[in-house]
């Protein structure tokens, strides 16, 4: 009888250890394509949607802009929601943006999906950084870089 208890405890502890690792690995695989897959495909995206250069550039710039804005907002909004609620919301936003892109065919909806995905990535990425001075400094530098005249 005690052997069954030990084996079920061992199985649950292995699952407890592996599940967070699988979630982190899955998250890592969804963060990168949302940001990096757009750049190499920009010509094809422009040709198939009829987007101009300025509109197409938003597909790449909006996620980065979100990463500069959300670290500044999270301390204020974080008082109202828990860390797990923010991270779960960010993960749902990333999943929604990735799935939504499968059925998009217009430039405006692609830009909206970039904004949703960028917001999700920024929330997940910034939550742990925002409480450090490095995270806040990083957010200010990103915003400063976007406001420079080009």
Order of alpha helices (4+ residues) and beta strands (2+ residues): alpha-alpha-alpha-alpha-alpha-alpha
